[in-house]
Each structure stands twice: as structure tokens, then as C-alpha cells.
Amino acid sequence: MKIMKISPKTAIQAVVSGVVIGALLSRDYPKAGLVVSACFIAFYLGLTFRRRMCYLLHFVSGGIEKRFLAVSWLCTLYLLVAALVAGTVYNFFLLLALGLDYFLYDKRQRASAGKEKGAGEL
């Protein structure tokens, strides 16, 4: 699955990099750090919006991975709203939610690579 021709893992890595840059900026310039982090979080939520809404609409009938991805998207959305309201980014919880996404996409990619490898041996 590609998100606007960017793989989900690459998008997650870009967001994590942006959040780290925002955290480093917030030490000396709190507002600039908040803006950078919020922009990267909003970028990720925008990239994954369509697919995650599909997962949320079919929450009961979807698989466990899709449920985890939908819940982690909602957590990330909550963290964005909380950051904008409180004026500070909760980096630990944000990176925890993005780490869950990365783990699930990595697991899915490895499983699909294993199926392709097994099909080629026949």
C-alpha cells in the first residue's frame, strides 16, 4: 500500500524526524517547536486519513491489525488536538503511537515479501 506514492513506513520516519526536530526546537523556541511538530503530525494524519476512515467505518468487521491502525490514528489525532490546546507536544505518547503504526506496517510488508518469495520457489 502506498500513500500518495510514499510508503507508510517512510511517512512515519519523516514524521518521527519532524517531531524530533520540533522537540529540539522547543527547548529554546517553544512556539516554533510546537508549530513544527504540529505540522508534521497533521501531515501524517492527512496522508493516512482516507484509509483510516475506511478502517473506522468497518471497525467491527475488520481484522485486528486494521483495528489497531484505526485506534492508533485516533490516538495521534487526539495528541495533535491536545498539543494545540495545551501548547506542548506529548512526545512519548506520540512516538509510541507512531511506533505501533511502523511495527504493523513492517509486519505486513515482511509477510507480503514472504508470500512473494514462497510463490517464486514453485
All heavy atoms as an XYZ file, in Angstrom:
947
protein
N       0.843     -1.176      0.000
C       0.000      0.000      0.000
C       0.889      1.240      0.000
O       1.782      1.376      0.804
C      -0.881     -0.017      1.244
C      -1.732      1.205      1.349
S      -2.765      1.229      2.806
C      -1.633      1.835      4.014
N       0.622      2.115     -0.897
C       1.357      3.377     -0.959
C       0.416      4.514     -0.592
O      -0.760      4.493     -0.907
C       1.901      3.625     -2.369
C       2.858      2.568     -2.856
C       4.211      2.818     -2.298
C       5.175      1.810     -2.923
N       6.491      1.952     -2.471
N       0.962      5.497      0.085
C       0.191      6.684      0.444
C       0.746      7.819     -0.391
O       1.836      8.321     -0.133
C       0.325      6.995      1.939
C      -0.101      5.806      2.779
C      -0.492      8.225      2.302
C       0.195      5.972      4.246
N       0.000      8.228     -1.409
C       0.433      9.301     -2.297
C       1.856      9.051     -2.794
O       2.714      9.920     -2.750
C       0.333     10.660     -1.591
C      -1.086     11.073     -1.341
S      -1.266     12.613     -0.430
C      -0.228     13.730     -1.314
N       2.123      7.806     -3.205
C       3.426      7.375     -3.714
C       4.536      7.470     -2.677
O       5.697      7.512     -3.014
C       3.798      8.118     -4.983
C       2.806      7.870     -6.101
C       3.301      8.411     -7.388
C       2.243      8.136     -8.448
N       2.691      8.372     -9.767
N       4.173      7.520     -1.411
C       5.121      7.455     -0.307
C       4.723      6.236      0.515
O       3.564      6.093      0.879
C       5.037      8.707      0.598
C       5.368      9.961     -0.179
C       5.964      8.566      1.788
C       5.153     11.234      0.613
N       5.670      5.354      0.777
C       5.322      4.188      1.578
C       4.983      4.635      3.001
O       5.514      5.643      3.482
C       6.465      3.179      1.593
O       7.533      3.651      2.376
N       4.098      3.913      3.669
C       3.710      4.316      5.028
C       4.894      4.356      5.986
O       4.965      5.220      6.862
C       2.719      3.240      5.446
C       2.238      2.637      4.187
C       3.325      2.782      3.200
N       5.821      3.426      5.818
C       6.985      3.415      6.704
C       7.828      4.669      6.508
O       8.326      5.246      7.473
C       7.822      2.161      6.451
C       7.158      0.901      6.975
C       7.879     -0.352      6.576
C       9.305     -0.372      6.993
N       9.997     -1.611      6.693
N       7.978      5.120      5.280
C       8.739      6.337      5.014
C       8.021      7.557      5.586
O       8.665      8.457      6.132
C       8.955      6.518      3.504
O       9.575      5.340      2.990
C       9.808      7.715      3.196
N       6.696      7.578      5.481
C       5.927      8.687      6.049
C       6.086      8.733      7.568
O       6.255      9.807      8.151
C       4.456      8.556      5.675
N       6.061      7.567      8.206
C       6.229      7.516      9.657
C       7.625      7.990     10.044
O       7.804      8.746     11.002
C       5.944      6.099     10.186
C       4.466      5.766     10.013
C       6.343      5.976     11.651
C       4.119      4.327     10.272
N       8.633      7.573      9.280
C      10.003      8.003      9.573
C      10.145      9.515      9.416
O      10.830     10.162     10.208
C      10.987      7.278      8.657
C      11.115      5.807      8.975
C      11.892      5.050      7.914
O      12.206      5.586      6.860
N      12.188      3.793      8.203
N       9.491     10.084      8.415
C       9.550     11.538      8.216
C       8.878     12.271      9.369
O       9.373     13.294      9.854
C       8.895     11.911      6.894
N       7.757     11.750      9.827
C       7.047     12.387     10.940
C       7.862     12.294     12.227
O       7.954     13.262     12.980
C       5.645     11.758     11.116
C       4.982     12.237     12.374
C       4.791     12.077      9.912
N       8.465     11.142     12.463
C       9.299     10.998     13.663
C      10.472     11.970     13.602
O      10.811     12.614     14.601
C       9.779      9.543     13.824
C      10.870      9.425     14.872
C       8.609      8.645     14.185
N      11.075     12.115     12.442
C      12.169     13.088     12.289
C      11.682     14.499     12.564
O      12.361     15.288     13.241
C      12.747     13.015     10.878
O      13.257     11.741     10.622
N      10.517     14.845     12.039
C       9.956     16.173     12.281
C       9.624     16.421     13.737
O       9.827     17.521     14.263
N       9.125     15.388     14.424
C       8.803     15.528     15.842
C      10.082     15.711     16.660
O      10.121     16.517     17.600
C       7.992     14.313     16.335
C       7.895     14.275     17.839
C       6.604     14.329     15.718
N      11.135     14.986     16.292
C      12.413     15.153     16.993
C      12.965     16.563     16.763
O      13.446     17.219     17.695
C      13.421     14.073     16.548
C      14.822     14.383     17.043
C      12.971     12.710     17.038
N      12.878     17.051     15.530
C      13.323     18.425     15.248
C      12.482     19.421     16.046
O      13.008     20.381     16.622
C      13.256     18.712     13.736
C      14.324     17.904     13.005
C      13.416     20.205     13.452
C      14.194     17.919     11.508
N      11.178     19.186     16.102
C      10.304     20.060     16.888
C      10.635     20.025     18.372
O      10.602     21.053     19.058
N      10.980     18.838     18.882
C      11.345     18.730     20.297
C      12.655     19.471     20.582
O      12.791     20.130     21.617
C      11.480     17.263     20.688
N      13.594     19.367     19.657
C      14.855     20.091     19.840
C      14.640     21.601     19.755
O      15.256     22.369     20.496
C      15.881     19.639     18.800
C      16.400     18.202     18.957
C      17.267     17.823     17.773
C      17.148     18.043     20.253
N      13.767     22.028     18.850
C      13.468     23.453     18.733
C      12.723     23.986     19.950
O      12.932     25.127     20.358
C      12.616     23.709     17.488
C      13.324     24.037     16.193
C      12.310     24.131     15.074
C      14.098     25.320     16.311
N      11.853     23.164     20.513
C      11.016     23.641     21.615
C      11.811     23.930     22.876
O      11.318     24.605     23.773
C       9.903     22.639     21.908
O      10.451     21.451     22.431
N      13.010     23.411     22.936
C      13.842     23.701     24.110
C      14.191     25.188     24.187
O      14.116     25.794     25.251
C      15.106     22.858     24.045
C      15.918     22.935     25.290
C      17.076     21.990     25.230
N      18.262     22.732     25.676
C      19.475     22.413     25.413
N      19.721     21.371     24.667
N      20.473     23.120     25.860
N      14.559     25.774     23.051
C      14.911     27.192     23.030
C      13.787     28.079     22.503
O      13.660     29.228     22.903
C      16.166     27.408     22.168
C      17.395     26.756     22.778
O      17.465     26.692     24.026
O      18.252     26.293     22.016
N      12.994     27.546     21.580
C      11.900     28.310     20.963
C      10.618     27.480     21.054
O      10.286     26.721     20.136
C      12.214     28.615     19.498
C      13.549     29.294     19.303
C      14.645     28.572     18.837
C      13.712     30.638     19.597
C      15.874     29.189     18.663
C      14.929     31.255     19.422
C      16.012     30.527     18.959
O      17.215     31.133     18.798
N       9.884     27.573     22.156
C       8.728     26.691     22.378
C       7.656     26.770     21.292
O       7.131     25.740     20.862
C       8.167     27.154     23.719
C       9.235     27.949     24.357
C      10.110     28.461     23.271
N       7.331     27.971     20.838
C       6.272     28.110     19.828
C       6.708     27.517     18.487
O       5.926     26.855     17.809
C       5.885     29.578     19.644
C       5.266     30.190     20.859
C       3.914     29.589     21.140
C       3.314     30.285     22.348
N       2.171     29.591     22.870
N       7.949     27.741     18.103
C       8.448     27.188     16.839
C       8.475     25.667     16.882
O       8.117     25.001     15.909
C       9.844     27.729     16.541
N       8.869     25.107     18.012
C       8.870     23.651     18.156
C       7.474     23.071     18.068
O       7.255     22.024     17.452
N       6.515     23.763     18.680
C       5.125     23.314     18.623
C       4.601     23.361     17.197
O       3.941     22.424     16.732
C       4.254     24.178     19.541
C       2.753     23.895     19.505
C       2.474     22.508     20.057
C       2.000     24.946     20.299
N       4.898     24.427     16.478
C       4.425     24.560     15.096
C       5.028     23.477     14.203
O       4.319     22.845     13.410
C       4.747     25.973     14.553
C       4.528     26.050     13.054
C       3.910     27.014     15.265
N       6.319     23.230     14.334
C       6.976     22.211     13.500
C       6.396     20.834     13.798
O       6.038     20.081     12.884
C       8.508     22.229     13.723
C       9.165     21.016     13.102
C       9.100     23.506     13.157
N       6.277     20.489     15.061
C       5.726     19.184     15.428
C       4.277     19.040     14.967
O       3.892     18.002     14.413
C       5.810     18.973     16.938
O       7.138     18.892     17.353
N       3.478     20.070     15.180
C       2.068     20.012     14.787
C       1.922     19.883     13.269
O       1.052     19.156     12.789
C       1.329     21.245     15.287
N       2.771     20.561     12.514
C       2.705     20.454     11.049
C       3.039     19.042     10.579
O       2.369     18.502      9.696
C       3.643     21.458     10.403
S       3.047     23.151     10.492
N       4.051     18.436     11.165
C       4.402     17.076     10.767
C       3.326     16.067     11.168
O       3.024     15.143     10.421
C       5.760     16.672     11.355
C       6.921     17.095     10.510
C       7.579     18.277     10.763
C       7.341     16.322      9.446
C       8.649     18.684      9.991
C       8.406     16.706      8.653
C       9.067     17.891      8.927
N       2.739     16.251     12.344
C       1.663     15.358     12.774
C       0.450     15.511     11.863
O      -0.156     14.528     11.438
C       1.284     15.628     14.241
C       2.466     15.346     15.155
C       0.095     14.780     14.655
C       2.279     15.889     16.559
N       0.096     16.741     11.540
C      -1.038     16.988     10.638
C      -0.762     16.426      9.249
O      -1.675     15.895      8.603
C      -1.331     18.475     10.566
N       0.470     16.520      8.788
C       0.867     15.940      7.504
C       0.616     14.435      7.489
O       0.023     13.894      6.559
C       2.347     16.243      7.241
C       2.949     15.503      6.090
C       2.639     15.838      4.789
C       3.837     14.466      6.311
C       3.199     15.152      3.718
C       4.403     13.772      5.265
C       4.080     14.116      3.967
N       1.022     13.755      8.543
C       0.828     12.307      8.619
C      -0.656     11.950      8.698
O      -1.115     11.026      8.025
C       1.575     11.728      9.821
C       1.370     10.253      9.969
C       1.934      9.365      9.058
C       0.603      9.731     10.989
C       1.737      8.008      9.173
C       0.404      8.374     11.119
C       0.974      7.519     10.210
O       0.775      6.170     10.326
N      -1.395     12.686      9.518
C      -2.829     12.412      9.630
C      -3.535     12.656      8.304
O      -4.466     11.927      7.947
C      -3.438     13.273     10.729
C      -3.042     12.904     12.158
C      -3.596     13.935     13.131
C      -3.517     11.519     12.516
N      -3.108     13.662      7.575
C      -3.693     13.924      6.262
C      -3.380     12.831      5.251
O      -4.232     12.460      4.443
N      -2.166     12.317      5.302
C      -1.788     11.248      4.365
C      -2.567      9.965      4.613
O      -2.895      9.244      3.679
C      -0.293     10.945      4.470
C       0.663     11.938      3.846
C       2.096     11.505      4.111
C       0.439     12.037      2.351
N      -2.840      9.681      5.861
C      -3.488      8.412      6.200
C      -4.989      8.546      6.440
O      -5.631      7.564      6.808
C      -2.832      7.822      7.456
O      -2.926      8.765      8.516
C      -1.382      7.471      7.203
N      -5.556      9.722      6.215
C      -6.957      9.987      6.553
C      -7.926      9.029      5.862
O      -8.774      8.414      6.505
C      -7.318     11.434      6.199
C      -8.751     11.780      6.466
C      -9.170     12.011      7.752
C      -9.665     11.857      5.434
C     -10.492     12.331      8.013
C     -10.985     12.160      5.679
C     -11.401     12.399      6.977
N      -7.812      8.902      4.566
C      -8.794      8.124      3.799
C      -8.814      6.651      4.214
O      -9.868      6.068      4.444
C      -8.474      8.257      2.315
C      -9.467      7.595      1.442
C      -9.187      7.900     -0.004
N     -10.026      7.080     -0.849
C      -9.687      6.672     -2.036
N      -8.532      7.023     -2.546
N     -10.497      5.931     -2.748
N      -7.630      6.065      4.308
C      -7.556      4.649      4.654
C      -8.041      4.405      6.083
O      -8.760      3.450      6.352
C      -6.110      4.169      4.490
C      -5.850      2.753      4.890
C      -6.415      1.745      3.970
N      -5.894      1.910      2.630
C      -6.297      1.189      1.608
N      -7.204      0.268      1.767
N      -5.813      1.394      0.413
N      -7.677      5.279      6.990
C      -8.066      5.076      8.387
C      -9.558      5.298      8.595
O     -10.162      4.660      9.448
C      -7.269      5.987      9.311
C      -5.773      5.761      9.238
C      -5.401      4.340      9.607
N      -4.044      4.021      9.293
C      -3.012      4.228     10.083
N      -3.174      4.786     11.247
N      -1.808      3.881      9.698
N     -10.174      6.193      7.839
C     -11.621      6.360      7.930
C     -12.326      5.086      7.463
O     -13.334      4.676      8.031
C     -12.090      7.545      7.091
C     -11.835      8.883      7.727
S     -12.684      9.057      9.296
C     -11.307      9.140     10.404
N     -11.765      4.451      6.453
C     -12.309      3.168      5.992
C     -12.200      2.116      7.095
O     -13.137      1.367      7.339
C     -11.569      2.718      4.737
S     -12.155      1.162      4.062
N     -11.060      2.097      7.770
C     -10.882      1.152      8.881
C     -11.849      1.448     10.018
O     -12.376      0.528     10.648
C      -9.454      1.205      9.421
C      -8.389      0.693      8.477
C      -7.059      0.966      8.715
C      -8.700     -0.050      7.350
C      -6.057      0.514      7.876
C      -7.711     -0.507      6.497
C      -6.396     -0.221      6.763
O      -5.413     -0.672      5.928
N     -12.085      2.728     10.297
C     -13.007      3.093     11.378
C     -14.449      2.755     11.028
O     -15.216      2.320     11.887
C     -12.880      4.579     11.701
C     -11.650      4.974     12.497
C     -11.522      6.486     12.546
C     -11.702      4.400     13.889
N     -14.833      2.953      9.762
C     -16.208      2.642      9.351
C     -16.490      1.144      9.372
O     -17.618      0.730      9.588
C     -16.480      3.221      7.962
C     -16.561      4.745      7.903
C     -16.672      5.207      6.456
C     -17.720      5.260      8.725
N     -15.464      0.343      9.142
C     -15.604     -1.112      9.162
C     -14.865     -1.706     10.363
O     -14.235     -2.754     10.264
C     -15.068     -1.709      7.863
C     -15.796     -1.222      6.659
N     -15.325     -0.177      5.882
C     -16.978     -1.594      6.113
C     -16.175      0.044      4.901
N     -17.193     -0.786      5.022
N     -14.976     -1.034     11.500
C     -14.210     -1.411     12.681
C     -14.577     -2.808     13.177
O     -13.706     -3.598     13.528
C     -14.437     -0.386     13.795
C     -13.531     -0.554     14.964
C     -12.221     -0.105     14.903
C     -13.975     -1.159     16.132
C     -11.369     -0.252     15.980
C     -13.138     -1.306     17.210
C     -11.834     -0.853     17.131
N     -15.860     -3.123     13.177
C     -16.310     -4.411     13.716
C     -15.909     -5.560     12.795
O     -15.467     -6.611     13.259
C     -17.840     -4.390     13.937
C     -18.348     -5.738     14.375
C     -18.199     -3.328     14.953
N     -16.024     -5.350     11.501
C     -15.753     -6.445     10.567
C     -14.289     -6.519     10.133
O     -13.888     -7.480      9.502
C     -16.631     -6.301      9.319
O     -16.318     -5.092      8.642
N     -13.482     -5.531     10.484
C     -12.073     -5.516     10.092
C     -11.232     -6.439     10.958
O     -11.653     -6.903     12.014
N     -10.039     -6.709     10.492
C      -9.119     -7.552     11.237
C      -8.492     -6.808     12.405
O      -8.675     -5.600     12.585
N      -7.730     -7.527     13.193
C      -7.127     -6.939     14.387
C      -6.098     -5.878     14.028
O      -5.995     -4.860     14.708
C      -6.526     -8.036     15.294
C      -6.152     -7.474     16.666
C      -5.325     -8.692     14.654
C      -7.319     -7.231     17.536
N      -5.346     -6.080     12.952
C      -4.362     -5.078     12.538
C      -5.042     -3.780     12.123
O      -4.579     -2.687     12.463
C      -3.506     -5.600     11.386
C      -2.475     -6.606     11.789
C      -1.599     -7.024     10.631
O      -1.599     -6.336      9.595
O      -0.919     -8.049     10.768
N      -6.136     -3.902     11.392
C      -6.869     -2.713     10.966
C      -7.462     -1.983     12.161
O      -7.516     -0.754     12.183
C      -7.955     -3.094      9.968
C      -7.377     -3.564      8.648
C      -8.460     -3.921      7.666
C      -7.822     -4.405      6.359
N      -8.830     -4.780      5.381
N      -7.883     -2.718     13.160
C      -8.406     -2.084     14.370
C      -7.305     -1.323     15.100
O      -7.520     -0.200     15.554
C      -9.011     -3.130     15.296
C     -10.289     -3.716     14.777
C     -10.836     -4.737     15.723
N     -11.940     -5.443     15.109
C     -12.534     -6.484     15.641
N     -12.136     -6.948     16.808
N     -13.531     -7.070     15.021
N      -6.135     -1.945     15.214
C      -5.014     -1.260     15.867
C      -4.615     -0.002     15.102
O      -4.322      1.036     15.700
C      -3.806     -2.189     15.997
C      -3.822     -3.035     17.228
C      -3.798     -4.410     17.129
C      -3.852     -2.458     18.484
C      -3.807     -5.200     18.261
C      -3.856     -3.232     19.621
C      -3.842     -4.617     19.514
N      -4.603     -0.080     13.763
C      -4.245      1.084     12.964
C      -5.275      2.206     13.122
O      -4.924      3.380     13.199
C      -4.094      0.701     11.492
C      -2.853     -0.121     11.159
C      -2.929     -0.644      9.731
C      -1.596      0.694     11.362
N      -6.554      1.840     13.189
C      -7.603      2.843     13.376
C      -7.494      3.500     14.745
O      -7.596      4.727     14.875
C      -8.979      2.196     13.203
N      -7.254      2.707     15.773
C      -7.150      3.253     17.127
C      -5.892      4.116     17.262
O      -5.926      5.182     17.888
C      -7.174      2.110     18.169
C      -6.794      2.612     19.550
C      -8.549      1.475     18.204
N      -4.790      3.686     16.654
C      -3.570      4.496     16.743
C      -3.730      5.818     15.991
O      -3.177      6.839     16.394
C      -2.366      3.716     16.217
O      -2.428      3.563     14.829
N      -4.511      5.822     14.900
C      -4.779      7.069     14.184
C      -5.589      8.017     15.066
O      -5.314      9.214     15.115
C      -5.517      6.774     12.882
C      -5.634      7.967     11.995
C      -4.718      8.407     11.095
C      -6.738      8.880     11.927
N      -5.187      9.548     10.469
C      -6.415      9.849     10.957
C      -7.955      8.964     12.580
C      -7.276     10.889     10.634
C      -8.815      9.999     12.264
C      -8.463     10.947     11.302
N      -6.586      7.466     15.759
C      -7.376      8.303     16.664
C      -6.522      8.837     17.809
O      -6.682      9.989     18.225
C      -8.567      7.512     17.217
C      -9.716      7.273     16.244
C     -10.767      6.375     16.882
C     -10.327      8.580     15.810
N      -5.610      8.022     18.311
C      -4.703      8.487     19.373
C      -3.811      9.616     18.869
O      -3.580     10.599     19.575
C      -3.843      7.331     19.878
S      -4.760      6.109     20.811
N      -3.311      9.470     17.646
C      -2.470     10.508     17.065
C      -3.271     11.799     16.861
O      -2.769     12.897     17.121
C      -1.854     10.035     15.746
O      -1.222      8.771     15.949
C      -0.844     11.011     15.213
N      -4.508     11.668     16.419
C      -5.378     12.836     16.269
C      -5.623     13.499     17.622
O      -5.564     14.727     17.743
C      -6.704     12.429     15.627
C      -7.738     13.534     15.435
C      -7.214     14.580     14.448
C      -9.051     12.950     14.960
N      -5.865     12.703     18.642
C      -6.055     13.257     19.987
C      -4.795     13.988     20.446
O      -4.884     15.064     21.044
C      -6.407     12.136     20.970
C      -6.350     12.591     22.403
C      -7.368     13.373     22.937
C      -5.271     12.277     23.221
C      -7.313     13.824     24.244
C      -5.203     12.719     24.520
C      -6.229     13.488     25.028
O      -6.161     13.931     26.321
N      -3.631     13.412     20.180
C      -2.385     14.049     20.599
C      -2.152     15.366     19.858
O      -1.607     16.314     20.437
C      -1.214     13.096     20.392
C      -1.179     11.911     21.361
C      -0.151     10.893     20.914
C      -0.909     12.381     22.764
N      -2.574     15.447     18.590
C      -2.466     16.709     17.862
C      -3.370     17.773     18.479
O      -2.952     18.905     18.711
C      -2.812     16.514     16.384
C      -2.864     17.788     15.542
C      -1.470     18.416     15.455
C      -3.402     17.493     14.164
N      -4.611     17.402     18.756
C      -5.553     18.355     19.361
C      -5.062     18.769     20.749
O      -5.098     19.956     21.106
C      -6.972     17.751     19.416
C      -7.914     18.625     20.225
C      -7.509     17.542     18.011
N      -4.574     17.819     21.534
C      -4.065     18.129     22.871
C      -2.851     19.053     22.798
O      -2.700     19.954     23.626
C      -3.709     16.846     23.614
N      -1.998     18.829     21.798
C      -0.817     19.689     21.642
C      -1.230     21.116     21.288
O      -0.655     22.079     21.797
C       0.107     19.129     20.569
N      -2.224     21.259     20.435
C      -2.667     22.596     20.051
C      -3.382     23.308     21.193
O      -3.246     24.523     21.351
C      -3.568     22.510     18.821
C      -2.882     22.020     17.539
C      -3.895     21.881     16.418
C      -1.754     22.948     17.144
N      -4.112     22.565     22.006
C      -4.839     23.174     23.116
C      -3.893     23.487     24.282
O      -3.921     24.580     24.838
C      -5.994     22.258     23.587
C      -6.609     22.750     24.882
C      -7.060     22.162     22.499
N      -3.046     22.519     24.624
C      -2.175     22.681     25.791
C      -0.922     23.502     25.472
O      -0.302     24.051     26.374
C      -1.761     21.321     26.333
N      -0.533     23.540     24.210
C       0.664     24.285     23.845
C       1.944     23.492     23.997
O       3.029     24.049     23.919
N       1.837     22.196     24.233
C       3.017     21.343     24.343
C       2.717     19.992     23.709
O       1.587     19.516     23.739
C       3.444     21.167     25.811
O       4.632     20.387     25.850
C       2.387     20.485     26.641
N       3.735     19.394     23.129
C       3.577     18.104     22.451
C       3.987     17.002     23.423
O       5.033     17.078     24.056
C       4.453     18.044     21.181
C       4.319     16.698     20.494
C       4.084     19.157     20.227
N       3.157     15.989     23.525
C       3.467     14.827     24.352
C       4.249     13.832     23.496
O       3.690     12.920     22.892
C       2.182     14.214     24.905
C       1.376     15.200     25.716
C       0.200     15.742     25.224
C       1.818     15.615     26.965
C      -0.521     16.662     25.958
C       1.104     16.530     27.699
C      -0.061     17.046     27.193
O      -0.775     17.964     27.923
N       5.558     14.027     23.455
C       6.407     13.289     22.527
C       6.403     11.793     22.777
O       6.393     11.004     21.836
C       7.846     13.818     22.589
C       7.952     15.205     22.036
O       7.346     15.517     21.024
N       8.714     16.050     22.699
N       6.420     11.366     24.036
C       6.481      9.939     24.326
C       5.275      9.213     23.763
O       5.403      8.196     23.085
C       6.597      9.695     25.833
C       6.547      8.246     26.198
C       7.650      7.432     25.975
C       5.409      7.684     26.731
C       7.614      6.087     26.296
C       5.356      6.347     27.051
C       6.467      5.543     26.838
N       4.083      9.723     24.039
C       2.876      9.055     23.569
C       2.740      9.134     22.052
O       2.252      8.205     21.417
C       1.644      9.644     24.257
C       1.641      9.400     25.731
C       1.764     10.441     26.622
C       1.537      8.115     26.231
C       1.769     10.217     27.985
C       1.540      7.876     27.592
C       1.663      8.932     28.467
N       3.184     10.228     21.490
C       3.151     10.375     20.040
C       4.058      9.361     19.369
O       3.673      8.675     18.423
C       3.543     11.790     19.641
C       3.585     12.078     18.151
C       2.197     11.914     17.555
C       4.112     13.457     17.900
N       5.273      9.244     19.863
C       6.210      8.284     19.283
C       5.770      6.850     19.555
O       6.042      5.955     18.756
C       7.620      8.544     19.798
C       8.204      9.887     19.360
C       9.587     10.084     19.969
C       8.254     10.012     17.861
N       5.065      6.618     20.642
C       4.512      5.300     20.922
C       3.449      4.924     19.881
O       3.454      3.811     19.346
C       3.924      5.269     22.327
C       3.512      3.929     22.889
C       4.742      3.051     23.112
C       2.780      4.128     24.208
N       2.554      5.852     19.560
C       1.518      5.598     18.554
C       2.132      5.409     17.171
O       1.733      4.507     16.417
C       0.510      6.743     18.532
N       3.114      6.225     16.814
C       3.775      6.084     15.516
C       4.603      4.799     15.456
O       4.700      4.169     14.397
C       4.653      7.294     15.231
C       3.915      8.609     15.013
C       4.904      9.757     14.935
C       3.059      8.543     13.771
N       5.172      4.404     16.573
C       5.924      3.148     16.624
C       5.015      1.952     16.389
O       5.400      0.981     15.730
N       3.793      2.001     16.920
C       2.825      0.929     16.676
C       2.481      0.852     15.194
O       2.448     -0.233     14.615
C       1.559      1.146     17.500
C       0.421      0.163     17.262
C       0.824     -1.228     17.725
C      -0.832      0.625     17.966
N       2.244      1.996     14.580
C       1.979      2.021     13.135
C       3.142      1.425     12.352
O       2.952      0.611     11.455
C       1.739      3.452     12.652
C       0.352      3.948     12.951
O      -0.435      3.174     13.533
O       0.061      5.097     12.607
N       4.339      1.840     12.697
C       5.533      1.363     11.989
C       5.682     -0.146     12.146
O       5.970     -0.855     11.183
C       6.782      2.079     12.510
C       8.015      1.794     11.697
C       8.282      2.543     10.562
C       8.896      0.786     12.053
C       9.406      2.297      9.797
C      10.018      0.523     11.293
C      10.270      1.277     10.169
O      11.375      1.018      9.418
N       5.459     -0.648     13.353
C       5.565     -2.078     13.602
C       4.559     -2.865     12.766
O       4.902     -3.894     12.168
C       5.349     -2.360     15.092
C       5.256     -3.821     15.425
C       6.385     -4.619     15.408
C       4.038     -4.388     15.739
C       6.294     -5.964     15.716
C       3.936     -5.725     16.044
C       5.063     -6.524     16.033
N       3.321     -2.376     12.707
C       2.293     -3.100     11.948
C       2.565     -3.053     10.444
O       2.365     -4.044      9.737
C       0.910     -2.542     12.271
C       0.422     -2.851     13.680
C      -0.891     -2.145     13.954
C       0.279     -4.344     13.882
N       3.018     -1.905      9.931
C       3.351     -1.834      8.509
C       4.562     -2.704      8.181
O       4.602     -3.353      7.136
C       3.622     -0.389      8.080
C       2.374      0.409      7.869
C       2.152      1.578      8.572
C       1.399      0.001      6.966
C       1.001      2.315      8.382
C       0.245      0.725      6.771
C       0.055      1.884      7.486
O      -1.087      2.610      7.294
N       5.535     -2.751      9.080
C       6.714     -3.585      8.864
C       6.325     -5.062      8.870
O       6.799     -5.844      8.038
C       7.757     -3.299      9.941
C       9.073     -3.971      9.648
O       9.539     -3.876      8.496
O       9.657     -4.587     10.566
N       5.454     -5.430      9.792
C       4.982     -6.813      9.870
C       4.234     -7.205      8.591
O       4.440     -8.274      8.036
C       4.069     -6.967     11.082
C       3.534     -8.340     11.291
C       2.635     -8.386     12.519
C       1.952     -9.715     12.627
N       0.968     -9.736     13.694
N       3.389     -6.296      8.104
C       2.624     -6.560      6.886
C       3.544     -6.662      5.665
O       3.370     -7.521      4.819
C       1.598     -5.454      6.658
C       0.728     -5.686      5.441
C      -0.233     -4.562      5.232
N      -1.183     -4.522      6.324
C      -2.039     -3.525      6.510
N      -2.031     -2.506      5.704
N      -2.893     -3.556      7.501
N       4.554     -5.796      5.604
C       5.480     -5.813      4.476
C       6.311     -7.094      4.473
O       6.538     -7.692      3.429
C       6.395     -4.598      4.527
C       7.300     -4.471      3.330
C       8.195     -3.236      3.422
O       8.311     -2.628      4.475
N       8.809     -2.887      2.329
N       6.746     -7.529      5.632
C       7.526     -8.770      5.710
C       6.674     -9.976      5.341
O       7.153    -10.908      4.704
C       8.095     -8.944      7.105
C       9.228     -8.007      7.391
C       9.837     -8.274      8.722
N      10.850     -7.273      9.012
C      11.693     -7.373     10.009
N      11.649     -8.407     10.811
N      12.580     -6.433     10.202
N       5.406     -9.972      5.750
C       4.524    -11.084      5.412
C       4.280    -11.144      3.906
O       4.283    -12.225      3.314
C       3.200    -10.952      6.157
N       4.078     -9.990      3.275
C       3.849     -9.988      1.831
C       5.123    -10.361      1.077
O       5.065    -11.013      0.039
C       3.326     -8.639      1.356
O       4.304     -7.645      1.511
N       6.291     -9.982      1.597
C       7.549    -10.360      0.952
C       7.771    -11.864      1.074
O       8.284    -12.499      0.146
C       8.714     -9.600      1.574
N       7.369    -12.446      2.192
C       7.493    -13.890      2.367
C       6.585    -14.662      1.431
O       6.951    -15.712      0.911
N       5.390    -14.151      1.184
C       4.466    -14.806      0.253
C       4.999    -14.754     -1.170
O       4.908    -15.716     -1.915
C       3.089    -14.143      0.317
C       2.333    -14.442      1.578
C       0.990    -13.740      1.575
C       0.276    -13.946      2.898
N      -1.003    -13.227      2.949
N       5.566    -13.600     -1.550
C       6.134    -13.474     -2.901
C       7.326    -14.383     -3.060
O       7.530    -14.992     -4.108
C       6.536    -12.016     -3.166
C       5.382    -11.073     -3.272
C       5.818     -9.622     -3.374
O       7.031     -9.363     -3.425
O       4.933     -8.756     -3.370
N       8.144    -14.512     -2.033
C       9.320    -15.357     -2.101
C       8.905    -16.829     -2.202
O       9.471    -17.580     -2.962
C      10.169    -15.135     -0.857
C      11.522    -15.762     -0.922
C      12.301    -15.395      0.333
C      13.753    -15.748      0.195
N      14.507    -15.413      1.410
N       7.886    -17.217     -1.435
C       7.405    -18.587     -1.472
C       6.751    -18.938     -2.793
O       6.861    -20.050     -3.291
N       6.088    -17.982     -3.445
C       5.427    -18.225     -4.721
C       6.455    -18.411     -5.827
O       6.244    -19.149     -6.787
C       4.476    -17.093     -5.059
N       7.595    -17.748     -5.718
C       8.635    -17.842     -6.740
C       9.367    -19.172     -6.724
O       9.959    -19.592     -7.702
N       9.319    -19.883     -5.600
C      10.014    -21.152     -5.479
C       9.262    -22.274     -6.152
O       9.837    -23.311     -6.442
C      10.245    -21.473     -4.009
C      11.217    -20.516     -3.343
C      11.362    -20.797     -1.854
O      10.678    -21.716     -1.365
O      12.143    -20.093     -1.216
N       7.957    -22.118     -6.380
C       7.185    -23.183     -7.006
C       7.528    -23.253     -8.428
O       7.910    -23.709     -9.227
C       5.685    -22.917     -6.867
C       5.148    -22.955     -5.448
C       3.685    -22.542     -5.461
C       5.285    -24.335     -4.846
